[in-house]
């Protein structure tokens, strides 16, 4: 390692060490409340999609792709053209979802994500970290711990790494969703296909890893995530077969309804991310209720 890179590494790690000294993220702080609501905000898409689809004659959830709702140009031949001004609403909805996912990925810390938003478990995690020391760790090891959300010196666990992977995958998914809205199918072509494919892969992976992260302690939530992710994976596989079949003229491709297969992935991700948001905020609500003062007894009048 060159002297210049070593100097940058040392300064970066020391800056992160200093920054983390007074840092104590908590499931009940404002950043996690905002992050959880950002995750839950994705459910707005269901209403937007239903309203916009009413503006297109003979539109089918089963056979027509979601991208058709965001198409900017008129389609058709001769005197039969289909135009709908509401397409921009769909595109803005996708951009809004992407921003929501990005906000959730950035504001929800790995520490809180690891414990599924439960305040008592967070205190235990924090105590375990405080009992560890950075002494004996190289600057490279300290940097890796910072990047995985462990800002003291505790040895990284599987949960540390999974929480980091979930946040990275969600960040990529958010960018892909923004790309889907900013590059409609009939306007961007290959660019739209790239961001759509990225969304399908990263959205499913993020939920699979999250379910595995929460399985030891949040078993019921993890089981629900597994079920919805399984449905999404089924849709994603069919979506991939349909795309390849159309490209290579496979006869099986004509039997796959592209509209519903695409929606299995999109709907699955929305439901799973909203579930993540509700799960994280529920821990904060329970803690807040425990802190409420007891109700004063009523005074009886003679």
Secondary structure, 3 states (H helix, E strand, C coil): CCHHHHHHHHHHHHHHHHHHHCCCCCCCCHHHHHHHHHHHHHHHHHHHHHHHHCCCCCCCCCCCCHHHHHCCCCEEECCEEECCCCHHHHHHHHHHHHHHHHHHHHHCCHHHHHCCCCHHHHHHHHHHHHCCCCCCCCHHHHHHHHHCCCCCCCCCCHHHHHHHHHHHHHHHHHHHHHHHHHCCHHHHCHHHHHHHHHHHHHHHHHHHHHHHHHCCCCHHHHHHHHHHHHHHHHHHHHHHHHHHHHHHCCHHHHHCCHHHHHHHHHHHHHHHHHHHHHHHHHHHHHHHHHHCCCCCCCCCCC
